[in-house]
Amino acid sequence: MPGEPALRALALVAGETSGDLLAAQLLAGLRQRWPGCRALGIGGPALQAQGFEAWWPSEKLAVRGYVEVLRHYREIVGIRKALKARLLADPPQVFIGVDAPDFNLDLEGDLREAGCKTVHFVAPAVWAWRPERVEKIRRCADHVLCIFPFEPALLAEHGIAATYVGHPLAPLIPQAPDRAAARARLGLDAAAPVVALLPGSRLAEIDHLLPRFLAASRLMADQRPDLRFVMPVVPAAWTRVQALLRAQGLKDRVQAVRGDSHRVLAACDVTLIASGTATLEAALFKRPMVIAYHMNWLSWQLTRRKMLQPWVGLPNILAGECVVPELLQDAATPEALARETLAWLAPDPTTRARVQALRQRFDALHDSLCRDTATLATDAIEKVLAA
């Protein structure tokens, strides 16, 4: 439209698999309004499929936990320094940092100081932990795109401009997922109880959680021989996962699938899942779950001291109460994981009522998160460009 600022070039950093998916949907919306805009920076397969110029792959930033970050610190700092130099030499009209706040906020601050417009997509969860980030967000970001409805008002209290754009994943997931069709595509028995294993996409998560998940699977299979197990695996972790399955003697018992986490969640009856964005996806698929996490001991000690909520799983945080079990660090034993997962599959009326109540909670959550995210985000970015 006449008078609209034209977006010719943008830089974008998406730090892991979930960020790559979110960023790809955002880029699709931006390209609808500005078809010729060039997009470059750090991204994964979903972004690259849209012609994004990935100077580094997003997996380079897929590190969680203080000790794990320290191990990759020099490489990550080197990437940020090199990216900053390239962007300052040829500034884009706007820089969009997608999640990955430890990497993106400092970079946004440097670029904003140099005159570049900056947008942060996915507000850092200052309501859950690390509230000191509020000052950094105010200094570094011209605007924040929020994926939860309560966040803009919270940020406004601190003088931070923000817009609720809905969660980009919510419209992509049907309100009533087709379990039968998903099972048919995966070759799973339509009547068998199915447990989905989602130990995370980061290699450190897989190393810490997958052995526990597999040990739990063995215990569950001993009690329920009719169970079937299916696990989506990101390409970067495929070789490592296959080695762990062979080492545990479970290669024929656990069906590994390349990617396709949404089909796996649609197909399952319950999921044993790592804390993170995937727990929200499981909630949107209306699936019962057991949330687990385990990390390096020192990372855990540092992390738990900064937590402001009694829960780490997004379904519990958004519900404001513990609607699904969480087993963290030392509590994430194979025995406990197996016990809590099997509890969702008990064939008694009390369990069926528990599952139905959970689905109703997740239905309401799904409704609250469904918005035209790409359009709302593009509108907000257009206002930033015009300011």
C-alpha positions as CSV (number, residue, x, y, z in Angstrom):
1,M,0.0,0.0,0.0
2,P,1.2,3.6,-0.6
3,G,3.0,5.0,2.3
4,E,4.0,1.7,3.8
5,P,7.7,1.3,4.6
6,A,9.3,-1.2,2.2
7,L,11.2,-4.0,3.8
8,R,14.1,-4.9,1.5
9,A,16.5,-6.8,3.9
10,L,16.2,-8.3,7.3
11,A,18.5,-10.3,9.5
12,L,17.2,-13.1,11.7
13,V,18.7,-15.5,14.3
14,A,16.8,-18.6,15.3
15,G,18.7,-20.7,17.8
16,E,17.3,-24.2,17.7
17,T,14.6,-26.4,16.1
18,S,11.6,-24.8,17.8
19,G,13.0,-21.3,17.0
20,D,13.6,-22.3,13.4
21,L,9.9,-23.3,13.0
22,L,8.7,-20.1,14.6
23,A,11.0,-18.0,12.5
24,A,9.9,-19.8,9.3
25,Q,6.3,-18.9,9.9
26,L,7.2,-15.3,10.6
27,L,9.3,-15.1,7.5
28,A,6.4,-16.4,5.4
29,G,4.2,-13.6,6.7
30,L,6.8,-11.0,6.0
31,R,7.4,-12.3,2.5
32,Q,3.6,-12.1,1.8
33,R,3.7,-8.3,2.5
34,W,7.2,-7.7,1.1
35,P,7.8,-10.5,-1.5
36,G,11.3,-9.3,-2.5
37,C,12.8,-8.9,1.0
38,R,16.2,-10.6,1.6
39,A,16.5,-12.6,4.8
40,L,19.8,-13.8,6.2
41,G,21.6,-14.8,9.5
42,I,21.3,-18.0,11.5
43,G,18.6,-20.5,10.8
44,G,17.8,-24.2,10.3
45,P,16.0,-26.3,7.6
46,A,12.6,-24.7,7.9
47,L,14.0,-21.2,7.3
48,Q,16.4,-22.4,4.6
49,A,13.4,-24.0,2.7
50,Q,12.1,-20.5,2.3
51,G,15.3,-19.2,0.7
52,F,16.8,-17.9,3.9
53,E,20.5,-17.3,3.7
54,A,21.9,-19.2,6.7
55,W,25.4,-18.1,7.4
56,W,25.5,-20.6,10.3
57,P,23.0,-23.4,11.1
58,S,20.7,-22.9,14.1
59,E,22.1,-26.1,15.7
60,K,25.3,-24.2,16.6
61,L,23.3,-22.3,19.2
62,A,21.2,-25.3,20.5
63,V,22.9,-25.5,23.9
64,R,21.2,-25.4,27.3
65,G,22.6,-25.3,30.8
66,Y,25.4,-23.2,32.3
67,V,28.1,-25.8,32.1
68,E,27.1,-26.9,28.6
69,V,27.2,-23.3,27.4
70,L,30.7,-22.9,28.9
71,R,31.9,-25.9,26.8
72,H,30.8,-24.1,23.6
73,Y,31.4,-20.6,24.9
74,R,34.3,-19.7,22.6
75,E,32.6,-21.0,19.5
76,I,29.3,-19.2,20.3
77,V,31.0,-15.9,21.1
78,G,33.0,-16.2,17.9
79,I,29.8,-16.7,15.9
80,R,28.2,-13.7,17.5
81,K,31.2,-11.5,17.0
82,A,31.5,-12.5,13.3
83,L,27.7,-12.1,12.8
84,K,27.8,-8.6,14.4
85,A,30.7,-7.5,12.2
86,R,28.9,-8.6,9.0
87,L,25.6,-7.0,10.0
88,L,27.3,-3.7,11.0
89,A,29.2,-3.6,7.8
90,D,25.9,-4.0,5.8
91,P,23.1,-3.2,8.2
92,P,19.6,-4.7,7.5
93,Q,16.6,-2.6,8.1
94,V,15.5,-4.7,11.0
95,F,17.1,-7.5,13.1
96,I,14.7,-10.1,14.5
97,G,16.0,-12.3,17.3
98,V,13.9,-15.4,17.7
99,D,14.1,-16.7,21.2
100,A,17.7,-17.6,22.2
101,P,17.9,-14.5,24.5
102,D,21.4,-15.2,25.8
103,F,22.7,-14.9,22.3
104,N,20.2,-12.5,20.8
105,L,19.7,-9.8,23.3
106,D,23.3,-8.6,23.5
107,L,23.5,-8.7,19.7
108,E,20.2,-6.7,19.5
109,G,21.7,-4.1,21.9
110,D,24.8,-3.7,19.8
111,L,22.8,-3.3,16.6
112,R,20.3,-1.0,18.1
113,E,23.1,1.3,19.4
114,A,24.3,1.4,15.8
115,G,20.9,2.6,14.5
116,C,19.4,-0.7,13.5
117,K,15.8,-1.5,14.4
118,T,15.5,-4.5,16.6
119,V,12.6,-6.9,17.4
120,H,12.7,-9.8,19.8
121,F,10.3,-12.6,19.0
122,V,9.3,-14.8,22.0
123,A,9.5,-12.7,25.2
124,P,12.1,-14.1,27.6
125,A,10.1,-15.7,30.5
126,V,11.0,-13.1,33.1
127,W,7.8,-14.2,34.8
128,A,9.3,-17.7,35.3
129,W,12.9,-17.0,36.0
130,R,15.8,-14.5,35.6
131,P,13.7,-11.3,36.2
132,E,16.9,-9.2,35.9
133,R,16.5,-9.6,32.1
134,V,13.8,-7.0,32.0
135,E,16.5,-4.2,32.0
136,K,18.3,-5.8,29.2
137,I,15.2,-6.3,27.1
138,R,14.3,-2.6,27.5
139,R,17.8,-1.5,26.4
140,C,18.1,-3.9,23.5
141,A,14.8,-4.4,21.8
142,D,12.6,-1.8,20.1
143,H,9.7,-4.1,20.3
144,V,8.9,-7.6,21.6
145,L,6.5,-10.0,20.0
146,C,4.8,-12.1,22.7
147,I,3.4,-15.5,22.3
148,F,1.4,-15.6,25.5
149,P,-1.5,-13.1,26.2
150,F,-0.5,-11.9,29.6
151,E,3.0,-10.8,28.6
152,P,2.5,-7.4,26.9
153,A,0.9,-5.9,30.1
154,L,3.7,-7.3,32.2
155,L,6.4,-5.8,29.9
156,A,4.5,-2.5,29.6
157,E,5.0,-2.1,33.4
158,H,8.7,-1.9,32.7
159,G,8.4,0.5,29.7
160,I,8.9,-2.2,27.0
161,A,6.7,-2.0,23.9
162,A,5.2,-5.4,23.1
163,T,2.5,-7.0,21.1
164,Y,0.6,-10.3,21.7
165,V,0.7,-12.2,18.4
166,G,-0.5,-15.6,19.5
167,H,1.5,-18.7,19.4
168,P,2.5,-19.6,15.8
169,L,2.2,-23.3,16.5
170,A,-1.4,-23.1,17.7
171,P,-3.1,-22.6,14.3
172,L,-1.0,-25.3,12.7
173,I,-2.3,-28.0,15.1
174,P,-5.9,-29.1,14.6
175,Q,-8.2,-28.7,17.6
176,A,-9.1,-32.4,17.2
177,P,-6.0,-34.2,15.9
178,D,-6.6,-37.3,13.8
179,R,-5.0,-40.1,15.8
180,A,-6.0,-42.9,13.5
181,A,-4.6,-41.2,10.4
182,A,-1.3,-40.4,12.2
183,R,-1.0,-44.0,13.3
184,A,-1.7,-45.3,9.8
185,R,1.1,-43.0,8.4
186,L,3.5,-44.3,11.1
187,G,2.5,-47.9,10.7
188,L,1.3,-48.2,14.2
189,D,-1.5,-50.6,15.4
190,A,-4.7,-48.6,15.6
191,A,-5.7,-50.3,18.9
192,A,-2.4,-50.5,20.7
193,P,-1.5,-48.1,23.5
194,V,1.3,-45.8,22.2
195,V,3.9,-43.9,24.2
196,A,5.8,-41.1,22.5
197,L,9.3,-40.4,23.7
198,L,10.5,-36.8,23.2
199,P,13.9,-36.4,25.0
200,G,14.6,-33.0,23.3
201,S,16.4,-31.9,20.2
202,R,19.7,-30.8,21.7
203,L,22.5,-33.3,21.9
204,A,23.1,-32.5,25.6
205,E,19.4,-33.2,26.3
206,I,19.6,-36.5,24.4
207,D,22.7,-37.6,26.4
208,H,21.1,-36.7,29.7
209,L,17.5,-37.8,29.2
210,L,17.3,-40.5,26.5
211,P,19.1,-43.2,28.5
212,R,16.6,-42.5,31.3
213,F,13.6,-42.5,28.9
214,L,14.8,-45.8,27.4
215,A,15.3,-47.4,30.8
216,A,11.8,-46.3,31.7
217,S,10.5,-47.7,28.4
218,R,11.9,-51.1,29.3
219,L,10.2,-51.0,32.7
220,M,6.9,-50.0,31.1
221,A,7.2,-52.8,28.5
222,D,7.8,-55.4,31.2
223,Q,4.5,-54.3,32.8
224,R,2.6,-53.7,29.7
225,P,3.8,-55.9,26.8
226,D,1.1,-54.4,24.5
227,L,2.8,-50.9,24.6
228,R,4.3,-49.4,21.5
229,F,7.0,-46.7,21.7
230,V,7.7,-44.1,19.0
231,M,10.3,-41.3,19.0
232,P,10.9,-38.4,16.6
233,V,14.6,-37.7,16.1
234,V,16.1,-34.5,14.6
235,P,18.6,-35.2,11.8
236,A,21.6,-33.9,13.8
237,A,20.9,-36.5,16.5
238,W,20.0,-39.5,14.4
239,T,23.3,-41.3,14.6
240,R,23.7,-40.8,18.4
241,V,20.1,-41.9,19.0
242,Q,20.6,-45.1,17.0
243,A,23.7,-45.9,18.9
244,L,21.8,-45.5,22.2
245,L,19.0,-47.7,21.0
246,R,21.4,-50.4,20.0
247,A,23.3,-50.1,23.3
248,Q,20.0,-50.5,25.3
249,G,18.8,-53.4,23.1
250,L,15.7,-51.4,22.2
251,K,16.3,-50.7,18.5
252,D,13.4,-53.1,17.5
253,R,11.2,-52.0,20.4
254,V,11.3,-48.2,20.0
255,Q,10.3,-46.9,16.6
256,A,12.6,-44.0,15.7
257,V,11.2,-41.5,13.2
258,R,13.2,-38.9,11.3
259,G,11.6,-35.6,12.5
260,D,7.8,-35.7,12.3
261,S,7.2,-34.8,15.9
262,H,3.7,-33.5,15.3
263,R,2.6,-36.8,13.7
264,V,4.1,-38.7,16.6
265,L,2.2,-36.5,19.1
266,A,-1.0,-37.0,17.1
267,A,-0.5,-40.8,17.2
268,C,0.3,-41.3,20.9
269,D,-1.9,-41.8,24.0
270,V,0.7,-40.3,26.3
271,T,4.1,-38.7,25.9
272,L,7.2,-38.8,28.1
273,I,8.7,-35.5,27.2
274,A,11.6,-33.1,27.9
275,S,10.7,-29.7,29.4
276,G,10.6,-27.0,26.7
277,T,8.5,-25.9,23.7
278,A,7.6,-29.5,22.9
279,T,5.5,-29.6,26.1
280,L,3.2,-26.9,24.7
281,E,3.0,-28.7,21.4
282,A,1.9,-31.8,23.3
283,A,-0.7,-29.8,25.1
284,L,-2.0,-28.4,21.8
285,F,-2.4,-32.0,20.7
286,K,-4.4,-32.6,23.9
287,R,-2.1,-35.4,25.0
288,P,-1.4,-36.4,28.6
289,M,2.3,-36.1,29.4
290,V,5.0,-36.6,32.0
291,I,7.5,-33.8,31.8
292,A,11.2,-34.6,32.7
293,Y,14.5,-32.8,32.7
294,H,18.0,-33.6,33.7
295,M,21.2,-31.6,33.2
296,N,24.7,-31.3,34.5
297,W,24.6,-31.0,38.3
298,L,26.2,-27.6,38.5
299,S,23.9,-26.2,35.7
300,W,20.9,-27.5,37.7
301,Q,22.1,-25.8,41.0
302,L,22.5,-22.5,39.2
303,T,19.2,-22.8,37.3
304,R,16.9,-23.7,40.1
305,R,18.0,-20.7,42.2
306,K,16.7,-18.4,39.5
307,M,13.3,-20.0,39.1
308,L,10.3,-17.9,40.1
309,Q,7.6,-20.5,39.4
310,P,7.1,-23.9,41.1
311,W,6.9,-25.6,37.7
312,V,9.1,-25.7,34.6
313,G,6.6,-27.1,32.1
314,L,4.6,-24.6,30.0
315,P,1.3,-26.5,30.5
316,N,1.6,-26.2,34.2
317,I,2.9,-22.6,34.1
318,L,0.0,-21.5,31.8
319,A,-2.6,-23.4,33.8
320,G,-1.3,-21.9,37.1
321,E,-1.3,-25.3,38.7
322,C,0.3,-28.8,38.3
323,V,-1.9,-30.4,35.7
324,V,0.8,-32.8,34.5
325,P,3.6,-34.4,36.5
326,E,7.1,-33.0,36.4
327,L,10.1,-35.1,37.3
328,L,13.3,-33.0,37.4
329,Q,16.9,-33.9,38.0
330,D,17.3,-36.6,40.7
331,A,13.5,-37.2,40.6
332,A,13.7,-38.2,36.9
333,T,14.5,-41.9,37.7
334,P,13.5,-44.6,35.2
335,E,11.2,-46.0,37.9
336,A,9.4,-42.7,38.5
337,L,9.2,-41.9,34.8
338,A,7.7,-45.3,34.1
339,R,5.2,-45.1,37.0
340,E,3.9,-41.7,36.1
341,T,3.6,-42.5,32.4
342,L,1.7,-45.7,33.0
343,A,-0.6,-43.9,35.4
344,W,-2.1,-42.0,32.4
345,L,-2.9,-45.4,30.7
346,A,-4.7,-47.0,33.6
347,P,-8.1,-48.4,32.4
348,D,-10.2,-47.2,35.3
349,P,-12.9,-44.6,35.4
350,T,-10.9,-42.2,37.6
351,T,-8.1,-42.1,35.0
352,R,-10.4,-41.6,32.1
353,A,-12.0,-38.7,33.9
354,R,-8.6,-37.3,34.7
355,V,-7.6,-37.5,31.0
356,Q,-10.9,-35.9,29.9
357,A,-10.5,-33.0,32.3
358,L,-7.0,-32.4,31.0
359,R,-8.2,-32.3,27.4
360,Q,-10.7,-29.7,28.3
361,R,-8.0,-27.5,29.9
362,F,-5.9,-28.0,26.8
363,D,-8.8,-27.1,24.5
364,A,-9.2,-23.8,26.3
365,L,-5.5,-23.1,26.1
366,H,-5.5,-23.8,22.4
367,D,-8.3,-21.3,21.8
368,S,-6.4,-18.6,23.7
369,L,-3.3,-19.1,21.7
370,C,-4.8,-19.2,18.2
371,R,-4.3,-15.9,16.4
372,D,-3.1,-14.8,12.9
373,T,0.5,-14.7,14.2
374,A,2.2,-13.9,10.9
375,T,-0.1,-10.9,10.2
376,L,0.0,-9.5,13.7
377,A,3.8,-9.8,13.9
378,T,4.2,-8.3,10.4
379,D,1.9,-5.4,11.4
380,A,4.0,-4.8,14.5
381,I,7.3,-4.9,12.6
382,E,5.9,-2.5,10.0
383,K,5.2,0.0,12.8
384,V,8.7,-0.4,14.1
385,L,10.1,0.3,10.6
386,A,7.9,3.4,10.4
387,A,8.9,4.8,13.8
